[in-house]
Amino acid sequence: MDNYKLSGVDVKAGYDAVDLIKGHVARTKRSGVLSSLGGFAGLFSLKDFKHMEEPVLASGTDGVGTKLKIAFVMDKHDTIGIDCVAYSVNDIICTGAEPLYFLDYIACDKVRPEKIGQIVSGIAEGCIQAECALVGGETAEMPGFYQDGEYDLAGMAVGVIDKKDIVDGSKIIAGDVMIGIASSDLHSNGYSLVRKIIRPTSENVGRHITEFGRTLGEELIEPTKIYAKTIKHLVANHEVKGISNITGGGFLENIPRMYAENLGARVDTNSWEIPPIFQYLEREGRIDKTEMFNIFNMGIGMVVCVAKDQVDTTLAALKSLGEFACVIGEITDGSGGNFQYA
């Protein structure tokens, strides 16, 4: 073990990190969890879903991306785990699935127990917001592979839905309406471009920006919003035909993923107020407005598609859930192209 430590791997630090994260993992426990931290596998029972005619598992995996660089500069690691959970969960709920459990993967140059504990505290908070359990994960110490103090973070979420209830966009027709649900600003997309524009040094991220009402760093580290509870309510009580997570690729890539190839969509980019962070980046980076919509969520993190006669009740439901939402466009017959901005 001494030789292993000399090579850069501290086994004891790994044990200490596990001890620190046990409490965070315990906070996320929900019905169905059969295993405890430290086993070779996370076990989850599906007994609570026997009422389903044909239960189907939905899974998604993702990482945080270069938003991590902002966390490194700010030395703030207790919220980035929320982003990690959000990016897998927000994908699988587009099928209408209920998130069940989550697994994380942290790779670092050196295990620093307190930092690992901070990261996992954020992952646990994300799981609580998504109402799923953190059933396991891996912390890999890889000396010489990552720069000093840096790490990578990824994860995987698994959910369940009855096959007959899967939201797959097959019922979407021309004339249906798209409702946008507000984001918590940037989420975790486009940060390679963001970092090029703002050059995230300690001095820059500490600058107070009047239009944000906080520092640039605080604006950039804002966690990704998790929509699991909202979508769960909508699919259980309303006729939702399609759901799109506005993630990497912005509107252009993600909205067409929820409807058939013979259809199209038209988004009215003036139907909601663009948050200040996007206006700031467009101005400082001298980025074309259309390109902004093709990279960022521009203040809309999730889109649901409903029939025209369901718009008012869906908007009322979203308001009752504390969401800001508005009509942002409509489904077209595709003759004008698969996707258009109005």
N, C-alpha and C positions, 0 to 999 in steps of 0.2 A: 504493500500500500504506500510505503514511503517513496518507492521508486515512481509509482503512479503519480503521487503528488508533485514530485520533482519534474514530471513531464508536463505539469500544468493542470492536472485534474485532481480536485480536492473532494474525495468521497464524503468526508465528514460534513463539508459545507452542503452537499446534496441532501444528507440526512437532516441537517438543520433547516433547510428550506422546506422539506416535506413537513416537518413539525410546525413551521410557521403557517403553512397553507391549509392545514387540516380544519381550522375553524372556518375559513372562508368556504371550503367545500361543503361543510356541514350546513351552512346557511342555505344552500341551494337544494337540499334534499326534498324530493317529492315522492308521491305514491308511485311505486313501480321500481324504485331503486333497490337492488338486492345486494350490491357489493359495497365494500368500504375502501377508502383510499389505501393504496399499497399493494393491491392484488395485481395479478397479471392481466386482468381484463375487467372492464366495467360491465356489470350485469343489470339488465332492465327487463322487468316482467311486463307483458302485454295483457295481463288478466283484466285490467280495467277497461279493455276495449273489446271484450267478448260480444258486446252488443252490435258491433259492426258486422255487416254481411261479409265483406271482403277487405280486411284491413291491409293497407298498403303503406310501406315505409318510404318516407321522402328524406333524402340526405343531401347535404351541401357542404362544401369545404372552401375556405378562403383564408387569406392573410390580411394584415393591416396595410402592407405596402410601405411606401416611403414617408408616410405620416409619422412613422417611428422616428425619423430624423428630428422632427420637432420635439418629440418626447426626450430625445437624447440631449438636445441643446438646452431645453428647459429643466432637465433632470427631474421630470415629472412622469411617474410610471403607474399611477393609481387609476387612470381612466382609460388608457389605451386598450386594456382588455375588454372594455365595453364595445369598442370598435370591432375587435376580433369576433365576439359573439354576434354582433349585429350583422356582419357581412355574410355569415352562413345562415343565420336565422331569417333575415329579411329575404333571402332567396327561396328558402323552402316554403315559407308561408305564402308565396305567390301561387302555390298549388292548392292553398286552403288548408294545408297540413298544420296540425298542432305540434309545436316543438316539444320533444320529450327529454333529450339529453344532449350534452355537449362534451367534447374532448379537446384539449388544447395541446399545443406543441411549442415549447420555448427552447430556442437554441442560442447559446451565448458563449462568449470567450472564456468566462469564468463565473461560476455560481457564487453570487453574492446574495445570501439568504434574505436579507431585508428587501432588496430590489425585487427578487422573485416573489416575495410575499406581497409587495405592492402591485405587481403585475397581476397576480392571481386574485387579489382583492377586486380589481376591475373586472376580471373575467367572471367572478362570482356575482358581482353587481349586474353585469349583463345577463347572466343566467336568470337572476331573480326578475329582472324586467321582462324577460322572455318566458318566464314561468317554466323553465326547463332545469334539469339537474346537471351539475358538473360531476361526471362519474369517473373521470380519469384524465390522464395526460402524460406528457413526457417533458423532462427538462434535460437537455443535452448540453454537456460542457465540452466545448470544442476549441481548446487553446490554439492560437495561431491561425484560426479560420476567420474569426470576427475581430474587428478592431476593439481595442481596450474599452470596456464599458458598454459596448453595443450588443444587440441581440436581435433575433427575428422571432416573430410571433404569428402563429397560424392556428386554425382550429377546424372542427367538423361538427355539424349539428345533424341530428336525426329526429324526424317527426313522423306522425302517423295520420292517415286519413282513410275513410271508407272509400273504396274505389268509385262508387256511384256519386260521391260528393266532390271528386277532384275538379278543381277549377282549371280548365285547360284551354279556354278561349274558343272552344268549338261552337258555342252558342252566340258568339258575337256576330252582329250583322251591321251593314251600313246604316247609319243614323243613330247608333248607340252613342252614349255620351261618356267622356272621360272626366273623372273627378280627381283632382290632384290633392294630396295631403302634404302639408308643410314638412320640410326637413328641419334638422337642427344645423343649418348652414352647410358647410362643405362635405360633411360626412368623411369619407376617407379616399375620395377620388380626385385625381388630377394633381396630386401633391408633387410629382416630379416637375410639372410646370409651375406650380405654386412656389416651390423652392427656388426655381430659376428667377422668378419675378421678385421675390422678397428677400432672397439671400439670408437664410435663417441663422444669423449669429446671435450670441447672447445679447448684444446691444440692440439688434433689430427686434427680436421677439419681446424685449422689455419695453419697447416704445408704446406709450399710450396713444391710441388712435381715437380721436373724438367721435367719428361716425360709428365706431363700434361700442363706445362707452367702456372700453377695457383695453388691455394691452393686445398687441398683435399676436403674441404667443397664446394668450388665453382664447382668442378668437380661433386660432388655427388648431388648438388641441381639443376644442369642443367635441365631445363624443358623438358618434353616430346614433341617430334615433332608432330605437327598436319598435317595430310596429306590430308585434305578435298579438298583444291583447286587443288592439283595434281591429285587426284583420279577423281574428277569431270571432269577435262579436259580429262583424259585418257578414261573414259567410254563414253564421248560424241563424241570422235574423233577416237577411236581405238577399235578393237575387243578384249576386255578383257574378258577372260573366267572365271577367278577366282581371288579372292583377299584374302590375309591372313594377319591379324595383328599379328605381332610377339610379343605377350604379355606374360602373365604368363604361364609358361610351355615351353617357348622357341620354338625351331623349331619342336621338337618331337610332341608336343601337337597341335600346331596351323596350320602347313602346311596341315596335313591330313584333317582338318576341311573344306577345300575348294574343295575336290574332292570325288568321289564315293568310296565305300568300296572295290570295285574290282580293284582299281588302287593303285599305290604307288608313291613314290617320292625318288629321289636321290639328295642329296645336296652336292656340292663340297665345302668343308669348306676352301679350299685354293684359292678360286676364288676372294676373296677380302681381303684387309688388315684389320686385327682385330685392332680396336682402343686401345690405351694404357691403358685405365681404365680396360678393360677386361683382358689384359695381366697382369696387376698389381694384380688384384683380384685372378687370376689363380695361380700366383706365391706366393703371400702372404698367400693365403688360402690353398695352396697345393691341388688344386681341379683338378680332372681329366678333360681333354679337352672335352670329350664327355658330361660329366655332365655339363660343362659350357654352351654348346649349348642347353642342355635340361632345363636350368634355365633362361639364359639371351638371349638378341637379338643379341649379339656379333657384333653389328654395322649395322645390317639390321633390320629396323623397320617395313617394309611393303613389302610384296611379291605379285607380279601380275603374272598371268599365261596367256600366249599367244601362238598362233600357231607359228611354226618355221619361217614361212614366214612373220611374223609380228614383229620379234625381232628387226630388224634394225630400223624400223620406230618408234617403241615404245621407244627404247633407245634414239633416236634422240629427240623425244618429251620430254622425261624426262630431258635430258640435257638442252633443251631450257627453261624448267621450273626452272632451277637452281638446279636440283636434281643430286646427284651422284648415279648412278645405274649401275648394271652389271648383266650378266647372272650368276646365282648361282646353277643351276641344271635343272633337267628335270623330267617329269612325266613318270612313268614306268607302266608296265602291272600288277604289284602287285605280280608277281610270286616269287620275291625275298624278299617279306615282304612288309608291308605297308609303311615303311619309312627306308631309309638308308643314312648313311654318306659316302661320297667317300673321 
